[in-house]
């Protein structure tokens, strides 16, 4: 079978796009200082008071970014915005961010991890005040939905569990705020611990037992 040149070029581009799509994938964990799974009455009570801090973490299971293999590495960001993240009536930007990169990564891999995180975080990670190499771990428990653990040295810790019946406080809870990045799958979860004690943001926090987390997966 013979193709005209334009058709052949189209098929080549299509094949290349398929082969490069979703070239990097892995696990994601996010937690905020406001509930993301909540009823509107509770959510409105937190707007403009909390919710401007967040931790976002990606663990790369497979793939590369900008031609650099990143399998097995983790990158995360601690963020402080000027308003409640996800509030449709207020602009939370500009935000300030500290990037935490896996200390097992090479210099080239650290650059690729930073580029990947900024791509995924968009405006949220536009202004990075510090980049800190640190020992990191992100584990999602596949047998218990919503259960995950993230640790970045002494700087950040997140531990989550699934949402249960006792977490329904007003009877009409929904996923009020969406995740802060593009995901292929996500579920809200309870953050048993959500702590940041690092430099660069002018604030530290340690929160417990809030319905403020997302556990998910990404593919680019």
DRENDO-1510 file (C-alpha; in Angstrom, 1 decimal, always signed):
<recs>
REC; n; res; u; v; w
REC; 1; UNK; +0.0; +0.0; +0.0 .
REC; 2; UNK; +1.3; +3.4; -1.0 .
REC; 3; UNK; +0.5; +6.7; +0.9 .
REC; 4; UNK; +0.7; +10.1; -0.4 .
REC; 5; UNK; +3.3; +12.1; +1.4 .
REC; 6; UNK; +1.0; +14.3; +3.5 .
REC; 7; UNK; -0.8; +11.1; +4.7 .
REC; 8; UNK; +2.5; +9.4; +5.5 .
REC; 9; UNK; +3.7; +12.4; +7.5 .
REC; 10; UNK; +0.4; +12.6; +9.4 .
REC; 11; UNK; +0.7; +8.9; +10.3 .
REC; 12; UNK; +4.3; +9.5; +11.4 .
REC; 13; UNK; +3.3; +12.4; +13.6 .
REC; 14; UNK; +0.5; +10.3; +15.1 .
REC; 15; UNK; +2.8; +7.4; +15.9 .
REC; 16; UNK; +5.3; +9.8; +17.5 .
REC; 17; UNK; +2.6; +11.4; +19.6 .
REC; 18; UNK; +1.3; +8.1; +20.8 .
REC; 19; UNK; +4.8; +6.8; +21.6 .
REC; 20; UNK; +5.7; +10.0; +23.6 .
REC; 21; UNK; +2.4; +10.4; +25.3 .
REC; 22; UNK; +2.4; +9.4; +29.0 .
REC; 23; UNK; +6.1; +8.9; +29.0 .
REC; 24; UNK; +6.3; +9.6; +32.7 .
REC; 25; UNK; +3.9; +8.2; +35.3 .
REC; 26; UNK; +3.8; +7.6; +39.0 .
REC; 27; UNK; +2.1; +8.3; +42.4 .
REC; 28; UNK; +0.9; +11.7; +43.7 .
REC; 29; UNK; +0.2; +13.0; +47.2 .
REC; 30; UNK; -1.2; +16.4; +48.1 .
REC; 31; UNK; -2.3; +18.0; +51.3 .
REC; 32; UNK; -3.6; +21.5; +52.1 .
REC; 33; UNK; -4.3; +23.6; +55.2 .
REC; 34; UNK; -8.1; +23.6; +54.4 .
REC; 35; UNK; -10.4; +20.6; +54.0 .
REC; 36; UNK; -10.8; +19.5; +50.4 .
REC; 37; UNK; -13.6; +17.0; +51.2 .
REC; 38; UNK; -16.2; +19.0; +53.0 .
REC; 39; UNK; -19.7; +20.5; +53.0 .
REC; 40; UNK; -20.1; +24.0; +51.7 .
REC; 41; UNK; -20.9; +25.4; +55.1 .
REC; 42; UNK; -17.6; +24.2; +56.5 .
REC; 43; UNK; -15.7; +25.2; +53.4 .
REC; 44; UNK; -17.0; +28.7; +53.5 .
REC; 45; UNK; -15.9; +28.9; +57.2 .
REC; 46; UNK; -12.3; +28.3; +56.1 .
REC; 47; UNK; -12.1; +30.6; +53.1 .
REC; 48; UNK; -9.7; +33.5; +53.6 .
REC; 49; UNK; -8.6; +32.0; +57.0 .
REC; 50; UNK; -6.7; +28.9; +56.0 .
REC; 51; UNK; -6.0; +26.9; +52.8 .
REC; 52; UNK; -3.1; +29.0; +51.5 .
REC; 53; UNK; -0.5; +26.4; +52.4 .
REC; 54; UNK; +0.0; +23.1; +50.5 .
REC; 55; UNK; +2.5; +20.2; +50.0 .
REC; 56; UNK; +2.5; +18.5; +46.6 .
REC; 57; UNK; +4.7; +15.4; +46.0 .
REC; 58; UNK; +5.3; +13.2; +42.9 .
REC; 59; UNK; +7.0; +9.8; +42.9 .
REC; 60; UNK; +8.1; +8.7; +39.4 .
REC; 61; UNK; +7.5; +5.0; +38.9 .
REC; 62; UNK; +8.7; +5.0; +35.3 .
REC; 63; UNK; +9.6; +7.3; +32.5 .
REC; 64; UNK; +11.7; +10.3; +31.7 .
REC; 65; UNK; +11.4; +14.1; +31.4 .
REC; 66; UNK; +13.3; +16.2; +28.9 .
REC; 67; UNK; +15.2; +13.0; +27.9 .
REC; 68; UNK; +16.4; +12.3; +31.5 .
REC; 69; UNK; +15.4; +9.0; +33.2 .
REC; 70; UNK; +13.7; +9.7; +36.5 .
REC; 71; UNK; +12.4; +6.2; +37.5 .
REC; 72; UNK; +12.4; +5.8; +41.3 .
REC; 73; UNK; +12.9; +9.4; +42.2 .
REC; 74; UNK; +10.7; +11.9; +44.1 .
REC; 75; UNK; +10.1; +15.6; +43.9 .
REC; 76; UNK; +7.9; +17.8; +46.1 .
REC; 77; UNK; +7.0; +21.4; +46.8 .
REC; 78; UNK; +5.8; +23.2; +49.8 .
REC; 79; UNK; +3.8; +26.2; +48.9 .
REC; 80; UNK; +2.3; +29.3; +50.5 .
REC; 81; UNK; -0.1; +31.4; +48.5 .
REC; 82; UNK; -1.7; +34.7; +49.3 .
REC; 83; UNK; -5.2; +33.3; +49.5 .
REC; 84; UNK; -7.2; +30.0; +49.9 .
REC; 85; UNK; -6.1; +27.7; +47.0 .
REC; 86; UNK; -9.0; +26.7; +44.9 .
REC; 87; UNK; -11.3; +29.5; +46.0 .
REC; 88; UNK; -13.1; +30.5; +42.7 .
REC; 89; UNK; -13.8; +34.0; +44.0 .
REC; 90; UNK; -10.2; +35.0; +44.8 .
REC; 91; UNK; -6.8; +35.0; +43.1 .
REC; 92; UNK; -4.3; +33.2; +45.3 .
REC; 93; UNK; -1.3; +34.2; +43.2 .
REC; 94; UNK; +1.5; +34.9; +43.3 .
REC; 95; UNK; +2.5; +32.0; +45.5 .
REC; 96; UNK; +5.9; +31.2; +46.9 .
REC; 97; UNK; +7.3; +27.7; +46.8 .
REC; 98; UNK; +10.2; +25.7; +48.1 .
REC; 99; UNK; +11.2; +22.7; +45.9 .
REC; 100; UNK; +12.4; +19.5; +47.6 .
REC; 101; UNK; +14.3; +17.2; +45.2 .
REC; 102; UNK; +15.5; +13.7; +45.8 .
REC; 103; UNK; +19.1; +13.6; +47.1 .
REC; 104; UNK; +19.6; +10.4; +45.2 .
REC; 105; UNK; +19.2; +12.3; +41.9 .
REC; 106; UNK; +22.2; +13.4; +39.8 .
REC; 107; UNK; +22.6; +17.1; +39.0 .
REC; 108; UNK; +21.0; +16.5; +35.6 .
REC; 109; UNK; +18.1; +14.5; +37.2 .
REC; 110; UNK; +17.5; +17.3; +39.7 .
REC; 111; UNK; +17.1; +19.8; +36.9 .
REC; 112; UNK; +14.7; +17.5; +35.2 .
REC; 113; UNK; +12.7; +16.9; +38.4 .
REC; 114; UNK; +12.5; +20.7; +38.9 .
REC; 115; UNK; +11.3; +21.2; +35.3 .
REC; 116; UNK; +8.7; +18.4; +35.7 .
REC; 117; UNK; +7.4; +19.8; +39.0 .
REC; 118; UNK; +7.0; +23.3; +37.6 .
REC; 119; UNK; +5.2; +21.9; +34.5 .
REC; 120; UNK; +2.8; +20.0; +36.7 .
REC; 121; UNK; +2.4; +22.8; +39.3 .
REC; 122; UNK; +2.0; +25.6; +36.7 .
REC; 123; UNK; +1.4; +29.0; +38.3 .
REC; 124; UNK; +1.6; +27.5; +41.8 .
REC; 125; UNK; +5.3; +26.7; +41.3 .
REC; 126; UNK; +6.2; +29.7; +39.2 .
REC; 127; UNK; +8.2; +31.4; +42.0 .
REC; 128; UNK; +10.6; +29.0; +43.7 .
REC; 129; UNK; +12.6; +30.6; +46.5 .
REC; 130; UNK; +14.8; +27.6; +47.3 .
REC; 131; UNK; +15.7; +24.2; +45.9 .
REC; 132; UNK; +16.7; +21.7; +48.7 .
REC; 133; UNK; +18.1; +18.2; +48.0 .
REC; 134; UNK; +16.9; +15.9; +50.7 .
REC; 135; UNK; +16.3; +12.2; +51.4 .
REC; 136; UNK; +12.7; +11.5; +50.3 .
REC; 137; UNK; +10.2; +8.8; +50.4 .
REC; 138; UNK; +6.6; +8.6; +49.0 .
REC; 139; UNK; +4.7; +5.3; +49.5 .
REC; 140; UNK; +1.1; +4.8; +48.4 .
REC; 141; UNK; -0.6; +1.7; +50.0 .
REC; 142; UNK; -2.3; +0.0; +47.1 .
REC; 143; UNK; -4.2; -2.3; +49.5 .
REC; 144; UNK; -5.8; +0.5; +51.5 .
REC; 145; UNK; -7.3; +3.3; +49.4 .
REC; 146; UNK; -6.3; +6.7; +50.5 .
REC; 147; UNK; -3.4; +5.5; +52.7 .
REC; 148; UNK; -0.1; +7.1; +51.9 .
REC; 149; UNK; +3.1; +8.4; +53.5 .
REC; 150; UNK; +5.5; +11.1; +52.4 .
REC; 151; UNK; +8.7; +12.2; +54.2 .
REC; 152; UNK; +11.3; +14.7; +53.1 .
REC; 153; UNK; +14.1; +14.6; +55.7 .
REC; 154; UNK; +13.3; +16.9; +58.6 .
REC; 155; UNK; +11.5; +19.4; +56.4 .
REC; 156; UNK; +8.1; +17.8; +55.5 .
REC; 157; UNK; +5.9; +14.9; +56.6 .
REC; 158; UNK; +2.5; +13.8; +55.3 .
REC; 159; UNK; +0.6; +10.7; +56.4 .
REC; 160; UNK; -3.0; +9.9; +55.1 .
REC; 161; UNK; -5.8; +7.4; +55.5 .
REC; 162; UNK; -9.0; +6.8; +53.7 .
REC; 163; UNK; -12.2; +8.8; +54.6 .
REC; 164; UNK; -14.7; +6.8; +56.7 .
REC; 165; UNK; -18.2; +7.3; +58.1 .
REC; 166; UNK; -17.0; +9.2; +61.1 .
REC; 167; UNK; -15.5; +11.8; +58.8 .
REC; 168; UNK; -18.9; +13.0; +57.6 .
REC; 169; UNK; -19.6; +15.9; +59.8 .
REC; 170; UNK; -22.5; +17.7; +58.2 .
REC; 171; UNK; -23.9; +15.0; +55.9 .
REC; 172; UNK; -23.4; +16.7; +52.6 .
REC; 173; UNK; -19.7; +16.4; +52.1 .
REC; 174; UNK; -18.3; +16.4; +48.5 .
REC; 175; UNK; -14.9; +17.0; +47.0 .
REC; 176; UNK; -15.2; +20.7; +47.3 .
REC; 177; UNK; -11.7; +21.6; +46.0 .
REC; 178; UNK; -10.1; +19.8; +43.1 .
REC; 179; UNK; -6.4; +18.7; +43.2 .
REC; 180; UNK; -3.9; +21.4; +42.4 .
REC; 181; UNK; -2.4; +19.5; +39.5 .
REC; 182; UNK; -3.5; +17.3; +36.6 .
REC; 183; UNK; -4.0; +13.6; +37.6 .
REC; 184; UNK; -5.3; +10.5; +35.9 .
REC; 185; UNK; -6.9; +9.4; +39.2 .
REC; 186; UNK; -7.4; +10.9; +42.6 .
REC; 187; UNK; -9.3; +10.4; +45.8 .
REC; 188; UNK; -9.7; +12.7; +48.9 .
REC; 189; UNK; -8.2; +11.5; +52.1 .
REC; 190; UNK; -7.7; +12.4; +55.7 .
REC; 191; UNK; -4.3; +13.9; +56.5 .
REC; 192; UNK; -3.3; +12.3; +59.8 .
REC; 193; UNK; -0.3; +14.5; +59.7 .
REC; 194; UNK; +0.6; +17.5; +57.5 .
REC; 195; UNK; +3.8; +19.3; +58.5 .
REC; 196; UNK; +6.4; +21.6; +57.0 .
REC; 197; UNK; +9.3; +22.9; +59.0 .
REC; 198; UNK; +11.6; +24.1; +56.3 .
REC; 199; UNK; +12.9; +27.5; +55.3 .
REC; 200; UNK; +11.9; +29.8; +52.4 .
REC; 201; UNK; +8.2; +30.3; +53.1 .
REC; 202; UNK; +8.3; +32.4; +56.3 .
REC; 203; UNK; +5.9; +30.0; +58.0 .
REC; 204; UNK; +5.9; +26.4; +59.3 .
REC; 205; UNK; +2.8; +24.3; +60.1 .
REC; 206; UNK; +1.8; +21.0; +61.7 .
REC; 207; UNK; -1.8; +19.9; +61.2 .
REC; 208; UNK; -3.6; +16.7; +62.2 .
REC; 209; UNK; -6.8; +14.9; +61.2 .
REC; 210; UNK; -8.1; +17.2; +58.5 .
REC; 211; UNK; -9.9; +16.0; +55.4 .
REC; 212; UNK; -7.3; +17.9; +53.4 .
REC; 213; UNK; -5.4; +15.4; +51.2 .
REC; 214; UNK; -5.5; +13.8; +47.8 .
REC; 215; UNK; -3.9; +10.5; +46.9 .
REC; 216; UNK; -3.6; +9.9; +43.2 .
REC; 217; UNK; -1.7; +9.0; +40.1 .
REC; 218; UNK; -0.3; +11.0; +37.2 .
REC; 219; UNK; +0.8; +10.2; +33.6 .
REC; 220; UNK; +2.2; +12.7; +31.1 .
</recs>
